Amino acid sequence: MTYNTHCRRPNVPFPEELTNARIEAEDIESFVPNVIFGIPQTVYPAGSALIPELNLGALPSSFDPLKMAANIEQAMPQFSFVGYSYAIALNGQLAASKGLGFANDKVSQGVGVFKMKPTSRVHLASLTKPVTAIGVLRLIEMNKDITLQSGFYNFIERKYPNADSLYRNITLEQLLSHSGGVDTAQEFYCSEIEEALNTKPDAPGAYNYANMNYCLLREVIESVAKEDYLSFMQKNVFDPAGIQNASCEWNDSSAYSWRWQSGGGTPMPDNDYSSVCGAYGMYLSAIEYVRLMVFLRFGKIIDRDTTLVDILNESTRKYRLGVAPIKSNLNGRSYWGHSGRWTQNGYGTRTGMFLTNDGVDAVILCNTAIQKSPSLVTILRDAYEAAFD
């Protein structure tokens, strides 16, 4: 496939955006099943250390989260990482978390070395997309006249009045699932929304991963909420989960990891991704991310009668509500996840999140530009499946 770049504006903030998105699309394809799995029942015992009003009940299986943690640590050395962190929750309880390696290296400046911690914030890359999807679901809950089947363009027409008329037929759910026919060749940067909307979309229905879908969802959030994306997300997504001061901008402090080349070398400061934050720009720690997953799972961010996993199981889409189904090697279990990868001038991050129908939420955040396979979602899946007695 060839990509049209002759009309590219020279001042896009992150020229690496499209290349990274195409690689992430390949990562997702690597763990999505060719045949959609069945729909097992979701079973949770009550309980959560992260949600104090619930009391932890008996565990439903022989799954050992500490064994899953050990499996992650055994698998990760195949990558030339500098630092990474992980967190695993089981039925709402934080079961394991750890940081390995280094986050910030300032020895040359005489400030000291900061080790990687599960509380170290890392650029999430496209693990931002599930977070934005939560924001869209919260927006719908707050506005009863909006549904997943609402056309997205109605909300942003005033700002972008010259879009091709076919965009009126594309729904919020189709943007969330990369199935609306938007920018299927991945030609447009998040800073080029107007240019993208001036082109004809493909026929909706087929899955085609593109950052532009989530750039447009950010625009919808800001238009409906009448405030900037991060302010809305903080009040309506992060605050309910007890996550303070979420950021799309790197901070030169021990709370934030620097980014590294594969194998080490000299670290680089990270970026301010505020302009692209809906698609790939958020910073969170492993603990914060898994906390968000737990609070979403147990209905503490979005009120609903069914669980998140039940909602995901309602569809046979390859990608829905910010996550994709993952190939399962165990009968009766189904999983979803998302990978993230960002590389700029050889420096970057690699990330993965994973959730199951039997109560496991897990994430790995690596501060190093890892190019080799497998994806960190595959690492999490294999570590989980090898953690049963």
Salt bridges, closest charged atoms under 4 A:
ASP27 OD1 - ARG341 NH2 2.99
ASP27 OD2 - ARG350 NH2 3.55
GLU29 OE1 - LYS318 NZ 3.41
GLU53 OE2 - LYS300 NZ 2.92
GLU73 OE1 - LYS98 NZ 3.22
GLU141 OE1 - ARG138 NH1 2.66
GLU157 OE2 - ARG168 NH2 2.48
ASP164 OD2 - LYS200 NZ 3.05
GLU173 OE2 - ARG317 NE 3.85
GLU173 OE2 - ARG320 NE 2.62
GLU192 OE1 - ARG8 NH1 2.67
GLU195 OE2 - ARG9 NH1 2.12
GLU219 OE1 - LYS159 NZ 3.02
GLU222 OE2 - ARG218 NE 3.34
GLU227 OE1 - LYS235 NZ 2.97
ASP252 OD1 - LYS106 NZ 2.46
ASP270 OD1 - ARG259 NE 3.54
GLU288 OE2 - ARG121 NH2 2.80
ASP358 OD2 - ARG333 NE 2.83
ASP361 OD2 - ARG297 NE 2.75
ASP382 OD1 - ARG381 NE 2.62
